[in-house]
Amino acid sequence: MKACLVAFHYPRAAHREEFIDRVHRVAEMFRDSPGCLSAECWVNDDAVVSTVRCESATALDSALSAVTAKAGADIVFDEREERPREIFQLMSP
């Protein structure tokens, strides 16, 4: 069963471009993880959205752990965001 992580980020206007670059760098790290099918950055007027699709929930958990442990992985919520992230984990039926 495939697994997907979708995160809506709300960067402050002054940090939007920097934040988009940040999400692209983290997506690259995810794509290097075994079992990762895709990792992408999407935008609209309000949010920067990151998506990660993996072969399984186990692969997604492993990828998330690996990215979190990597030096330079800037994935922590901080003052550059104007409100908390909305994060959803989805499973294919």
PDB file of N, CA, C and O in Angstrom:
ATOM      1  N   MET A   1       0.845  -1.177   0.000  1.00  0.00           N
ATOM      2  CA  MET A   1       0.000   0.000   0.000  1.00  0.00           C
ATOM      3  C   MET A   1       0.892   1.242   0.000  1.00  0.00           C
ATOM      4  O   MET A   1       1.733   1.399   0.884  1.00  0.00           O
ATOM      5  N   LYS A   2       0.715   2.114  -0.972  1.00  0.00           N
ATOM      6  CA  LYS A   2       1.520   3.329  -1.072  1.00  0.00           C
ATOM      7  C   LYS A   2       1.129   4.320   0.020  1.00  0.00           C
ATOM      8  O   LYS A   2      -0.002   4.328   0.505  1.00  0.00           O
ATOM      9  N   ALA A   3       2.110   5.164   0.394  1.00  0.00           N
ATOM     10  CA  ALA A   3       1.891   6.177   1.425  1.00  0.00           C
ATOM     11  C   ALA A   3       2.320   7.535   0.886  1.00  0.00           C
ATOM     12  O   ALA A   3       3.237   7.634   0.071  1.00  0.00           O
ATOM     13  N   CYS A   4       1.649   8.566   1.350  1.00  0.00           N
ATOM     14  CA  CYS A   4       1.927   9.927   0.902  1.00  0.00           C
ATOM     15  C   CYS A   4       1.892  10.867   2.100  1.00  0.00           C
ATOM     16  O   CYS A   4       1.050  10.728   2.987  1.00  0.00           O
ATOM     17  N   LEU A   5       2.796  11.802   2.115  1.00  0.00           N
ATOM     18  CA  LEU A   5       2.819  12.857   3.116  1.00  0.00           C
ATOM     19  C   LEU A   5       2.595  14.171   2.379  1.00  0.00           C
ATOM     20  O   LEU A   5       3.291  14.473   1.410  1.00  0.00           O
ATOM     21  N   VAL A   6       1.624  14.948   2.840  1.00  0.00           N
ATOM     22  CA  VAL A   6       1.330  16.246   2.249  1.00  0.00           C
ATOM     23  C   VAL A   6       1.417  17.273   3.365  1.00  0.00           C
ATOM     24  O   VAL A   6       0.723  17.158   4.375  1.00  0.00           O
ATOM     25  N   ALA A   7       2.265  18.275   3.187  1.00  0.00           N
ATOM     26  CA  ALA A   7       2.442  19.299   4.217  1.00  0.00           C
ATOM     27  C   ALA A   7       2.200  20.683   3.612  1.00  0.00           C
ATOM     28  O   ALA A   7       2.821  21.062   2.619  1.00  0.00           O
ATOM     29  N   PHE A   8       1.294  21.416   4.228  1.00  0.00           N
ATOM     30  CA  PHE A   8       1.017  22.795   3.834  1.00  0.00           C
ATOM     31  C   PHE A   8       1.812  23.702   4.764  1.00  0.00           C
ATOM     32  O   PHE A   8       1.633  23.671   5.982  1.00  0.00           O
ATOM     33  N   HIS A   9       2.688  24.507   4.180  1.00  0.00           N
ATOM     34  CA  HIS A   9       3.530  25.439   4.924  1.00  0.00           C
ATOM     35  C   HIS A   9       3.065  26.854   4.597  1.00  0.00           C
ATOM     36  O   HIS A   9       2.652  27.136   3.472  1.00  0.00           O
ATOM     37  N   TYR A  10       3.135  27.732   5.580  1.00  0.00           N
ATOM     38  CA  TYR A  10       2.676  29.110   5.398  1.00  0.00           C
ATOM     39  C   TYR A  10       3.811  30.078   5.740  1.00  0.00           C
ATOM     40  O   TYR A  10       3.827  30.662   6.824  1.00  0.00           O
ATOM     41  N   PRO A  11       4.756  30.245   4.815  1.00  0.00           N
ATOM     42  CA  PRO A  11       5.886  31.128   5.113  1.00  0.00           C
ATOM     43  C   PRO A  11       5.463  32.594   5.122  1.00  0.00           C
ATOM     44  O   PRO A  11       4.542  33.003   4.415  1.00  0.00           O
ATOM     45  N   ARG A  12       6.158  33.360   5.938  1.00  0.00           N
ATOM     46  CA  ARG A  12       5.953  34.812   5.929  1.00  0.00           C
ATOM     47  C   ARG A  12       6.407  35.335   4.564  1.00  0.00           C
ATOM     48  O   ARG A  12       7.310  34.767   3.950  1.00  0.00           O
ATOM     49  N   ALA A  13       5.791  36.400   4.098  1.00  0.00           N
ATOM     50  CA  ALA A  13       6.074  36.944   2.762  1.00  0.00           C
ATOM     51  C   ALA A  13       7.566  37.200   2.549  1.00  0.00           C
ATOM     52  O   ALA A  13       8.097  36.937   1.470  1.00  0.00           O
ATOM     53  N   ALA A  14       8.229  37.708   3.569  1.00  0.00           N
ATOM     54  CA  ALA A  14       9.652  38.027   3.444  1.00  0.00           C
ATOM     55  C   ALA A  14      10.521  36.781   3.268  1.00  0.00           C
ATOM     56  O   ALA A  14      11.674  36.889   2.851  1.00  0.00           O
ATOM     57  N   HIS A  15       9.986  35.611   3.580  1.00  0.00           N
ATOM     58  CA  HIS A  15      10.751  34.362   3.517  1.00  0.00           C
ATOM     59  C   HIS A  15      10.229  33.387   2.464  1.00  0.00           C
ATOM     60  O   HIS A  15      10.709  32.257   2.379  1.00  0.00           O
ATOM     61  N   ARG A  16       9.257  33.807   1.669  1.00  0.00           N
ATOM     62  CA  ARG A  16       8.604  32.875   0.736  1.00  0.00           C
ATOM     63  C   ARG A  16       9.582  32.224  -0.246  1.00  0.00           C
ATOM     64  O   ARG A  16       9.601  30.998  -0.358  1.00  0.00           O
ATOM     65  N   GLU A  17      10.386  33.002  -0.950  1.00  0.00           N
ATOM     66  CA  GLU A  17      11.313  32.432  -1.937  1.00  0.00           C
ATOM     67  C   GLU A  17      12.348  31.539  -1.263  1.00  0.00           C
ATOM     68  O   GLU A  17      12.666  30.460  -1.762  1.00  0.00           O
ATOM     69  N   GLU A  18      12.866  31.990  -0.140  1.00  0.00           N
ATOM     70  CA  GLU A  18      13.812  31.180   0.626  1.00  0.00           C
ATOM     71  C   GLU A  18      13.161  29.867   1.043  1.00  0.00           C
ATOM     72  O   GLU A  18      13.794  28.812   1.006  1.00  0.00           O
ATOM     73  N   PHE A  19      11.903  29.938   1.435  1.00  0.00           N
ATOM     74  CA  PHE A  19      11.199  28.750   1.888  1.00  0.00           C
ATOM     75  C   PHE A  19      10.970  27.778   0.736  1.00  0.00           C
ATOM     76  O   PHE A  19      11.099  26.566   0.913  1.00  0.00           O
ATOM     77  N   ILE A  20      10.633  28.294  -0.433  1.00  0.00           N
ATOM     78  CA  ILE A  20      10.457  27.429  -1.610  1.00  0.00           C
ATOM     79  C   ILE A  20      11.769  26.701  -1.908  1.00  0.00           C
ATOM     80  O   ILE A  20      11.759  25.501  -2.182  1.00  0.00           O
ATOM     81  N   ASP A  21      12.887  27.408  -1.859  1.00  0.00           N
ATOM     82  CA  ASP A  21      14.194  26.778  -2.060  1.00  0.00           C
ATOM     83  C   ASP A  21      14.443  25.707  -1.001  1.00  0.00           C
ATOM     84  O   ASP A  21      14.965  24.634  -1.305  1.00  0.00           O
ATOM     85  N   ARG A  22      14.075  25.997   0.216  1.00  0.00           N
ATOM     86  CA  ARG A  22      14.231  25.065   1.333  1.00  0.00           C
ATOM     87  C   ARG A  22      13.449  23.782   1.069  1.00  0.00           C
ATOM     88  O   ARG A  22      13.972  22.686   1.271  1.00  0.00           O
ATOM     89  N   VAL A  23      12.206  23.907   0.620  1.00  0.00           N
ATOM     90  CA  VAL A  23      11.381  22.728   0.343  1.00  0.00           C
ATOM     91  C   VAL A  23      11.971  21.925  -0.817  1.00  0.00           C
ATOM     92  O   VAL A  23      11.954  20.695  -0.779  1.00  0.00           O
ATOM     93  N   HIS A  24      12.493  22.596  -1.846  1.00  0.00           N
ATOM     94  CA  HIS A  24      13.135  21.881  -2.958  1.00  0.00           C
ATOM     95  C   HIS A  24      14.348  21.086  -2.480  1.00  0.00           C
ATOM     96  O   HIS A  24      14.543  19.949  -2.909  1.00  0.00           O
ATOM     97  N   ARG A  25      15.168  21.665  -1.598  1.00  0.00           N
ATOM     98  CA  ARG A  25      16.348  20.952  -1.081  1.00  0.00           C
ATOM     99  C   ARG A  25      15.938  19.720  -0.281  1.00  0.00           C
ATOM    100  O   ARG A  25      16.543  18.657  -0.421  1.00  0.00           O
ATOM    101  N   VAL A  26      14.925  19.858   0.549  1.00  0.00           N
ATOM    102  CA  VAL A  26      14.454  18.725   1.352  1.00  0.00           C
ATOM    103  C   VAL A  26      13.840  17.659   0.440  1.00  0.00           C
ATOM    104  O   VAL A  26      14.017  16.466   0.684  1.00  0.00           O
ATOM    105  N   ALA A  27      13.126  18.072  -0.601  1.00  0.00           N
ATOM    106  CA  ALA A  27      12.550  17.109  -1.546  1.00  0.00           C
ATOM    107  C   ALA A  27      13.651  16.278  -2.203  1.00  0.00           C
ATOM    108  O   ALA A  27      13.485  15.074  -2.402  1.00  0.00           O
ATOM    109  N   GLU A  28      14.772  16.914  -2.539  1.00  0.00           N
ATOM    110  CA  GLU A  28      15.906  16.172  -3.103  1.00  0.00           C
ATOM    111  C   GLU A  28      16.387  15.101  -2.140  1.00  0.00           C
ATOM    112  O   GLU A  28      16.698  13.984  -2.554  1.00  0.00           O
ATOM    113  N   MET A  29      16.450  15.435  -0.865  1.00  0.00           N
ATOM    114  CA  MET A  29      16.883  14.460   0.145  1.00  0.00           C
ATOM    115  C   MET A  29      15.905  13.296   0.208  1.00  0.00           C
ATOM    116  O   MET A  29      16.321  12.140   0.294  1.00  0.00           O
ATOM    117  N   PHE A  30      14.606  13.592   0.164  1.00  0.00           N
ATOM    118  CA  PHE A  30      13.608  12.523   0.172  1.00  0.00           C
ATOM    119  C   PHE A  30      13.774  11.618  -1.044  1.00  0.00           C
ATOM    120  O   PHE A  30      13.711  10.395  -0.916  1.00  0.00           O
ATOM    121  N   ARG A  31      13.986  12.204  -2.222  1.00  0.00           N
ATOM    122  CA  ARG A  31      14.102  11.415  -3.444  1.00  0.00           C
ATOM    123  C   ARG A  31      15.287  10.448  -3.400  1.00  0.00           C
ATOM    124  O   ARG A  31      15.283   9.439  -4.106  1.00  0.00           O
ATOM    125  N   ASP A  32      16.288  10.737  -2.590  1.00  0.00           N
ATOM    126  CA  ASP A  32      17.435   9.841  -2.433  1.00  0.00           C
ATOM    127  C   ASP A  32      17.139   8.662  -1.507  1.00  0.00           C
ATOM    128  O   ASP A  32      17.967   7.759  -1.386  1.00  0.00           O
ATOM    129  N   SER A  33      15.994   8.651  -0.862  1.00  0.00           N
ATOM    130  CA  SER A  33      15.647   7.604   0.105  1.00  0.00           C
ATOM    131  C   SER A  33      15.068   6.380  -0.591  1.00  0.00           C
ATOM    132  O   SER A  33      14.261   6.517  -1.511  1.00  0.00           O
ATOM    133  N   PRO A  34      15.470   5.180  -0.163  1.00  0.00           N
ATOM    134  CA  PRO A  34      14.903   3.951  -0.740  1.00  0.00           C
ATOM    135  C   PRO A  34      13.378   3.929  -0.590  1.00  0.00           C
ATOM    136  O   PRO A  34      12.847   4.242   0.475  1.00  0.00           O
ATOM    137  N   GLY A  35      12.700   3.564  -1.642  1.00  0.00           N
ATOM    138  CA  GLY A  35      11.248   3.451  -1.596  1.00  0.00           C
ATOM    139  C   GLY A  35      10.497   4.738  -1.878  1.00  0.00           C
ATOM    140  O   GLY A  35       9.268   4.739  -1.932  1.00  0.00           O
ATOM    141  N   CYS A  36      11.225   5.842  -2.059  1.00  0.00           N
ATOM    142  CA  CYS A  36      10.565   7.106  -2.376  1.00  0.00           C
ATOM    143  C   CYS A  36      10.224   7.130  -3.857  1.00  0.00           C
ATOM    144  O   CYS A  36      11.097   6.937  -4.703  1.00  0.00           O
ATOM    145  N   LEU A  37       8.958   7.367  -4.170  1.00  0.00           N
ATOM    146  CA  LEU A  37       8.494   7.418  -5.552  1.00  0.00           C
ATOM    147  C   LEU A  37       8.555   8.836  -6.118  1.00  0.00           C
ATOM    148  O   LEU A  37       8.818   9.029  -7.305  1.00  0.00           O
ATOM    149  N   SER A  38       8.310   9.821  -5.263  1.00  0.00           N
ATOM    150  CA  SER A  38       8.387  11.218  -5.701  1.00  0.00           C
ATOM    151  C   SER A  38       8.399  12.127  -4.483  1.00  0.00           C
ATOM    152  O   SER A  38       7.918  11.766  -3.409  1.00  0.00           O
ATOM    153  N   ALA A  39       8.955  13.305  -4.675  1.00  0.00           N
ATOM    154  CA  ALA A  39       8.936  14.356  -3.662  1.00  0.00           C
ATOM    155  C   ALA A  39       8.920  15.668  -4.426  1.00  0.00           C
ATOM    156  O   ALA A  39       9.796  15.919  -5.254  1.00  0.00           O
ATOM    157  N   GLU A  40       7.931  16.501  -4.154  1.00  0.00           N
ATOM    158  CA  GLU A  40       7.737  17.706  -4.953  1.00  0.00           C
ATOM    159  C   GLU A  40       7.340  18.897  -4.097  1.00  0.00           C
ATOM    160  O   GLU A  40       6.925  18.762  -2.946  1.00  0.00           O
ATOM    161  N   CYS A  41       7.483  20.053  -4.697  1.00  0.00           N
ATOM    162  CA  CYS A  41       7.083  21.321  -4.092  1.00  0.00           C
ATOM    163  C   CYS A  41       6.009  21.941  -4.971  1.00  0.00           C
ATOM    164  O   CYS A  41       6.166  22.015  -6.190  1.00  0.00           O
ATOM    165  N   TRP A  42       4.927  22.384  -4.362  1.00  0.00           N
ATOM    166  CA  TRP A  42       3.822  23.038  -5.061  1.00  0.00           C
ATOM    167  C   TRP A  42       3.547  24.360  -4.361  1.00  0.00           C
ATOM    168  O   TRP A  42       3.821  24.491  -3.168  1.00  0.00           O
ATOM    169  N   VAL A  43       3.017  25.326  -5.069  1.00  0.00           N
ATOM    170  CA  VAL A  43       2.706  26.616  -4.450  1.00  0.00           C
ATOM    171  C   VAL A  43       1.340  27.116  -4.916  1.00  0.00           C
ATOM    172  O   VAL A  43       0.866  26.785  -6.003  1.00  0.00           O
ATOM    173  N   ASN A  44       0.732  27.919  -4.060  1.00  0.00           N
ATOM    174  CA  ASN A  44      -0.413  28.735  -4.447  1.00  0.00           C
ATOM    175  C   ASN A  44      -0.237  30.075  -3.746  1.00  0.00           C
ATOM    176  O   ASN A  44       0.825  30.335  -3.180  1.00  0.00           O
ATOM    177  N   ASP A  45      -1.241  30.917  -3.773  1.00  0.00           N
ATOM    178  CA  ASP A  45      -1.092  32.251  -3.191  1.00  0.00           C
ATOM    179  C   ASP A  45      -0.850  32.231  -1.688  1.00  0.00           C
ATOM    180  O   ASP A  45      -0.217  33.140  -1.151  1.00  0.00           O
ATOM    181  N   ASP A  46      -1.343  31.208  -1.006  1.00  0.00           N
ATOM    182  CA  ASP A  46      -1.270  31.158   0.454  1.00  0.00           C
ATOM    183  C   ASP A  46      -0.200  30.234   1.015  1.00  0.00           C
ATOM    184  O   ASP A  46       0.337  30.486   2.093  1.00  0.00           O
ATOM    185  N   ALA A  47       0.111  29.166   0.291  1.00  0.00           N
ATOM    186  CA  ALA A  47       0.919  28.114   0.897  1.00  0.00           C
ATOM    187  C   ALA A  47       1.996  27.597  -0.051  1.00  0.00           C
ATOM    188  O   ALA A  47       1.921  27.739  -1.272  1.00  0.00           O
ATOM    189  N   VAL A  48       2.999  26.991   0.577  1.00  0.00           N
ATOM    190  CA  VAL A  48       3.977  26.171  -0.115  1.00  0.00           C
ATOM    191  C   VAL A  48       3.668  24.750   0.350  1.00  0.00           C
ATOM    192  O   VAL A  48       3.659  24.468   1.549  1.00  0.00           O
ATOM    193  N   VAL A  49       3.418  23.868  -0.598  1.00  0.00           N
ATOM    194  CA  VAL A  49       2.979  22.512  -0.266  1.00  0.00           C
ATOM    195  C   VAL A  49       4.051  21.523  -0.678  1.00  0.00           C
ATOM    196  O   VAL A  49       4.524  21.534  -1.815  1.00  0.00           O
ATOM    197  N   SER A  50       4.425  20.672   0.255  1.00  0.00           N
ATOM    198  CA  SER A  50       5.381  19.619  -0.063  1.00  0.00           C
ATOM    199  C   SER A  50       4.646  18.286  -0.081  1.00  0.00           C
ATOM    200  O   SER A  50       3.802  18.012   0.772  1.00  0.00           O
ATOM    201  N   THR A  51       4.983  17.464  -1.072  1.00  0.00           N
ATOM    202  CA  THR A  51       4.392  16.132  -1.165  1.00  0.00           C
ATOM    203  C   THR A  51       5.512  15.107  -1.282  1.00  0.00           C
ATOM    204  O   THR A  51       6.512  15.333  -1.964  1.00  0.00           O
ATOM    205  N   VAL A  52       5.328  13.986  -0.609  1.00  0.00           N
ATOM    206  CA  VAL A  52       6.262  12.874  -0.696  1.00  0.00           C
ATOM    207  C   VAL A  52       5.429  11.606  -0.852  1.00  0.00           C
ATOM    208  O   VAL A  52       4.563  11.324  -0.023  1.00  0.00           O
ATOM    209  N   ARG A  53       5.691  10.835  -1.919  1.00  0.00           N
ATOM    210  CA  ARG A  53       5.015   9.564  -2.147  1.00  0.00           C
ATOM    211  C   ARG A  53       6.041   8.452  -2.021  1.00  0.00           C
ATOM    212  O   ARG A  53       7.138   8.536  -2.573  1.00  0.00           O
ATOM    213  N   CYS A  54       5.668   7.399  -1.283  1.00  0.00           N
ATOM    214  CA  CYS A  54       6.568   6.263  -1.084  1.00  0.00           C
ATOM    215  C   CYS A  54       5.839   4.952  -1.353  1.00  0.00           C
ATOM    216  O   CYS A  54       4.609   4.899  -1.386  1.00  0.00           O
ATOM    217  N   GLU A  55       6.624   3.899  -1.544  1.00  0.00           N
ATOM    218  CA  GLU A  55       6.078   2.573  -1.835  1.00  0.00           C
ATOM    219  C   GLU A  55       5.233   2.015  -0.694  1.00  0.00           C
ATOM    220  O   GLU A  55       4.345   1.193  -0.921  1.00  0.00           O
ATOM    221  N   SER A  56       5.508   2.459   0.533  1.00  0.00           N
ATOM    222  CA  SER A  56       4.795   1.924   1.697  1.00  0.00           C
ATOM    223  C   SER A  56       4.919   2.895   2.864  1.00  0.00           C
ATOM    224  O   SER A  56       5.718   3.831   2.828  1.00  0.00           O
ATOM    225  N   ALA A  57       4.119   2.660   3.892  1.00  0.00           N
ATOM    226  CA  ALA A  57       4.210   3.478   5.106  1.00  0.00           C
ATOM    227  C   ALA A  57       5.579   3.302   5.756  1.00  0.00           C
ATOM    228  O   ALA A  57       6.136   4.256   6.299  1.00  0.00           O
ATOM    229  N   THR A  58       6.115   2.103   5.703  1.00  0.00           N
ATOM    230  CA  THR A  58       7.435   1.843   6.269  1.00  0.00           C
ATOM    231  C   THR A  58       8.504   2.637   5.527  1.00  0.00           C
ATOM    232  O   THR A  58       9.394   3.218   6.149  1.00  0.00           O
ATOM    233  N   ALA A  59       8.417   2.663   4.195  1.00  0.00           N
ATOM    234  CA  ALA A  59       9.381   3.436   3.406  1.00  0.00           C
ATOM    235  C   ALA A  59       9.258   4.927   3.713  1.00  0.00           C
ATOM    236  O   ALA A  59      10.267   5.626   3.804  1.00  0.00           O
ATOM    237  N   LEU A  60       8.026   5.417   3.874  1.00  0.00           N
ATOM    238  CA  LEU A  60       7.823   6.829   4.211  1.00  0.00           C
ATOM    239  C   LEU A  60       8.404   7.146   5.580  1.00  0.00           C
ATOM    240  O   LEU A  60       9.081   8.161   5.744  1.00  0.00           O
ATOM    241  N   ASP A  61       8.150   6.296   6.558  1.00  0.00           N
ATOM    242  CA  ASP A  61       8.707   6.508   7.901  1.00  0.00           C
ATOM    243  C   ASP A  61      10.234   6.513   7.869  1.00  0.00           C
ATOM    244  O   ASP A  61      10.872   7.345   8.513  1.00  0.00           O
ATOM    245  N   SER A  62      10.814   5.583   7.118  1.00  0.00           N
ATOM    246  CA  SER A  62      12.275   5.505   7.010  1.00  0.00           C
ATOM    247  C   SER A  62      12.837   6.746   6.325  1.00  0.00           C
ATOM    248  O   SER A  62      13.849   7.298   6.757  1.00  0.00           O
ATOM    249  N   ALA A  63      12.178   7.177   5.259  1.00  0.00           N
ATOM    250  CA  ALA A  63      12.632   8.372   4.537  1.00  0.00           C
ATOM    251  C   ALA A  63      12.565   9.601   5.443  1.00  0.00           C
ATOM    252  O   ALA A  63      13.492  10.409   5.471  1.00  0.00           O
ATOM    253  N   LEU A  64      11.475   9.735   6.175  1.00  0.00           N
ATOM    254  CA  LEU A  64      11.324  10.873   7.079  1.00  0.00           C
ATOM    255  C   LEU A  64      12.407  10.856   8.153  1.00  0.00           C
ATOM    256  O   LEU A  64      12.982  11.896   8.473  1.00  0.00           O
ATOM    257  N   SER A  65      12.684   9.683   8.706  1.00  0.00           N
ATOM    258  CA  SER A  65      13.743   9.572   9.721  1.00  0.00           C
ATOM    259  C   SER A  65      15.105   9.923   9.135  1.00  0.00           C
ATOM    260  O   SER A  65      15.903  10.615   9.767  1.00  0.00           O
ATOM    261  N   ALA A  66      15.365   9.438   7.918  1.00  0.00           N
ATOM    262  CA  ALA A  66      16.656   9.702   7.282  1.00  0.00           C
ATOM    263  C   ALA A  66      16.832  11.187   6.996  1.00  0.00           C
ATOM    264  O   ALA A  66      17.900  11.746   7.246  1.00  0.00           O
ATOM    265  N   VAL A  67      15.798  11.825   6.478  1.00  0.00           N
ATOM    266  CA  VAL A  67      15.892  13.252   6.165  1.00  0.00           C
ATOM    267  C   VAL A  67      16.037  14.067   7.443  1.00  0.00           C
ATOM    268  O   VAL A  67      16.810  15.024   7.481  1.00  0.00           O
ATOM    269  N   THR A  68      15.313  13.705   8.472  1.00  0.00           N
ATOM    270  CA  THR A  68      15.398  14.414   9.738  1.00  0.00           C
ATOM    271  C   THR A  68      16.812  14.336  10.322  1.00  0.00           C
ATOM    272  O   THR A  68      17.294  15.293  10.927  1.00  0.00           O
ATOM    273  N   ALA A  69      17.465  13.197  10.137  1.00  0.00           N
ATOM    274  CA  ALA A  69      18.803  12.989  10.698  1.00  0.00           C
ATOM    275  C   ALA A  69      19.914  13.628   9.873  1.00  0.00           C
ATOM    276  O   ALA A  69      21.019  13.815  10.381  1.00  0.00           O
ATOM    277  N   LYS A  70      19.647  13.967   8.610  1.00  0.00           N
ATOM    278  CA  LYS A  70      20.696  14.512   7.741  1.00  0.00           C
ATOM    279  C   LYS A  70      21.095  15.918   8.160  1.00  0.00           C
ATOM    280  O   LYS A  70      20.254  16.758   8.481  1.00  0.00           O
ATOM    281  N   ALA A  71      22.391  16.145   8.148  1.00  0.00           N
ATOM    282  CA  ALA A  71      22.897  17.488   8.415  1.00  0.00           C
ATOM    283  C   ALA A  71      22.417  18.408   7.302  1.00  0.00           C
ATOM    284  O   ALA A  71      22.472  18.040   6.129  1.00  0.00           O
ATOM    285  N   GLY A  72      21.964  19.559   7.646  1.00  0.00           N
ATOM    286  CA  GLY A  72      21.509  20.516   6.657  1.00  0.00           C
ATOM    287  C   GLY A  72      20.050  20.377   6.267  1.00  0.00           C
ATOM    288  O   GLY A  72      19.548  21.158   5.460  1.00  0.00           O
ATOM    289  N   ALA A  73      19.365  19.397   6.827  1.00  0.00           N
ATOM    290  CA  ALA A  73      17.935  19.240   6.541  1.00  0.00           C
ATOM    291  C   ALA A  73      17.174  20.241   7.398  1.00  0.00           C
ATOM    292  O   ALA A  73      17.025  20.054   8.605  1.00  0.00           O
ATOM    293  N   ASP A  74      16.704  21.285   6.772  1.00  0.00           N
ATOM    294  CA  ASP A  74      16.034  22.382   7.465  1.00  0.00           C
ATOM    295  C   ASP A  74      14.531  22.136   7.428  1.00  0.00           C
ATOM    296  O   ASP A  74      13.828  22.683   6.578  1.00  0.00           O
ATOM    297  N   ILE A  75      14.035  21.302   8.360  1.00  0.00           N
ATOM    298  CA  ILE A  75      12.620  20.938   8.328  1.00  0.00           C
ATOM    299  C   ILE A  75      11.867  21.331   9.600  1.00  0.00           C
ATOM    300  O   ILE A  75      10.712  20.948   9.782  1.00  0.00           O
ATOM    301  N   VAL A  76      12.507  22.078  10.459  1.00  0.00           N
ATOM    302  CA  VAL A  76      11.892  22.447  11.725  1.00  0.00           C
ATOM    303  C   VAL A  76      11.049  23.719  11.556  1.00  0.00           C
ATOM    304  O   VAL A  76      11.486  24.684  10.930  1.00  0.00           O
ATOM    305  N   PHE A  77       9.847  23.704  12.118  1.00  0.00           N
ATOM    306  CA  PHE A  77       8.986  24.891  12.130  1.00  0.00           C
ATOM    307  C   PHE A  77       9.690  25.995  12.909  1.00  0.00           C
ATOM    308  O   PHE A  77      10.233  25.750  13.986  1.00  0.00           O
ATOM    309  N   ASP A  78       9.681  27.201  12.368  1.00  0.00           N
ATOM    310  CA  ASP A  78      10.303  28.314  13.082  1.00  0.00           C
ATOM    311  C   ASP A  78       9.624  29.627  12.717  1.00  0.00           C
ATOM    312  O   ASP A  78       8.556  29.633  12.106  1.00  0.00           O
ATOM    313  N   GLU A  79      10.251  30.739  13.094  1.00  0.00           N
ATOM    314  CA  GLU A  79       9.650  32.067  12.938  1.00  0.00           C
ATOM    315  C   GLU A  79       9.487  32.494  11.475  1.00  0.00           C
ATOM    316  O   GLU A  79       8.830  33.500  11.208  1.00  0.00           O
ATOM    317  N   ARG A  80      10.062  31.765  10.534  1.00  0.00           N
ATOM    318  CA  ARG A  80       9.882  32.092   9.115  1.00  0.00           C
ATOM    319  C   ARG A  80       8.471  31.752   8.624  1.00  0.00           C
ATOM    320  O   ARG A  80       8.057  32.184   7.549  1.00  0.00           O
ATOM    321  N   GLU A  81       7.746  30.977   9.423  1.00  0.00           N
ATOM    322  CA  GLU A  81       6.382  30.592   9.057  1.00  0.00           C
ATOM    323  C   GLU A  81       5.394  31.374   9.914  1.00  0.00           C
ATOM    324  O   GLU A  81       5.596  31.544  11.116  1.00  0.00           O
ATOM    325  N   GLU A  82       4.318  31.851   9.277  1.00  0.00           N
ATOM    326  CA  GLU A  82       3.375  32.697  10.000  1.00  0.00           C
ATOM    327  C   GLU A  82       2.311  31.925  10.758  1.00  0.00           C
ATOM    328  O   GLU A  82       1.642  32.493  11.622  1.00  0.00           O
ATOM    329  N   ARG A  83       2.138  30.661  10.462  1.00  0.00           N
ATOM    330  CA  ARG A  83       1.191  29.840  11.218  1.00  0.00           C
ATOM    331  C   ARG A  83       1.625  28.384  11.131  1.00  0.00           C
ATOM    332  O   ARG A  83       2.422  28.025  10.264  1.00  0.00           O
ATOM    333  N   PRO A  84       1.113  27.551  12.015  1.00  0.00           N
ATOM    334  CA  PRO A  84       1.534  26.141  12.031  1.00  0.00           C
ATOM    335  C   PRO A  84       1.246  25.429  10.711  1.00  0.00           C
ATOM    336  O   PRO A  84       0.309  25.766   9.987  1.00  0.00           O
ATOM    337  N   ARG A  85       2.059  24.465  10.434  1.00  0.00           N
ATOM    338  CA  ARG A  85       1.894  23.632   9.237  1.00  0.00           C
ATOM    339  C   ARG A  85       0.678  22.723   9.398  1.00  0.00           C
ATOM    340  O   ARG A  85       0.268  22.389  10.510  1.00  0.00           O
ATOM    341  N   GLU A  86       0.130  22.344   8.283  1.00  0.00           N
ATOM    342  CA  GLU A  86      -0.917  21.325   8.262  1.00  0.00           C
ATOM    343  C   GLU A  86      -0.314  20.125   7.548  1.00  0.00           C
ATOM    344  O   GLU A  86       0.062  20.216   6.379  1.00  0.00           O
ATOM    345  N   ILE A  87      -0.222  19.004   8.249  1.00  0.00           N
ATOM    346  CA  ILE A  87       0.447  17.825   7.705  1.00  0.00           C
ATOM    347  C   ILE A  87      -0.535  16.655   7.698  1.00  0.00           C
ATOM    348  O   ILE A  87      -1.196  16.361   8.694  1.00  0.00           O
ATOM    349  N   PHE A  88      -0.607  15.997   6.533  1.00  0.00           N
ATOM    350  CA  PHE A  88      -1.514  14.870   6.352  1.00  0.00           C
ATOM    351  C   PHE A  88      -0.728  13.674   5.827  1.00  0.00           C
ATOM    352  O   PHE A  88       0.076  13.802   4.904  1.00  0.00           O
ATOM    353  N   GLN A  89      -0.968  12.518   6.421  1.00  0.00           N
ATOM    354  CA  GLN A  89      -0.392  11.286   5.897  1.00  0.00           C
ATOM    355  C   GLN A  89      -1.535  10.491   5.297  1.00  0.00           C
ATOM    356  O   GLN A  89      -2.546  10.243   5.953  1.00  0.00           O
ATOM    357  N   LEU A  90      -1.366  10.091   4.033  1.00  0.00           N
ATOM    358  CA  LEU A  90      -2.414   9.405   3.291  1.00  0.00           C
ATOM    359  C   LEU A  90      -1.932   8.032   2.860  1.00  0.00           C
ATOM    360  O   LEU A  90      -0.740   7.829   2.629  1.00  0.00           O
ATOM    361  N   MET A  91      -2.848   7.104   2.753  1.00  0.00           N
ATOM    362  CA  MET A  91      -2.548   5.752   2.289  1.00  0.00           C
ATOM    363  C   MET A  91      -3.429   5.456   1.080  1.00  0.00           C
ATOM    364  O   MET A  91      -4.593   5.854   1.052  1.00  0.00           O
ATOM    365  N   SER A  92      -2.889   4.765   0.087  1.00  0.00           N
ATOM    366  CA  SER A  92      -3.712   4.376  -1.046  1.00  0.00           C
ATOM    367  C   SER A  92      -4.598   3.199  -0.618  1.00  0.00           C
ATOM    368  O   SER A  92      -4.162   2.331   0.138  1.00  0.00           O
ATOM    369  N   PRO A  93      -5.819   3.177  -1.096  1.00  0.00           N
ATOM    370  CA  PRO A  93      -6.724   2.078  -0.698  1.00  0.00           C
ATOM    371  C   PRO A  93      -6.368   0.765  -1.385  1.00  0.00           C
ATOM    372  O   PRO A  93      -7.029  -0.249  -1.159  1.00  0.00           O
TER     373      PRO A  93
END
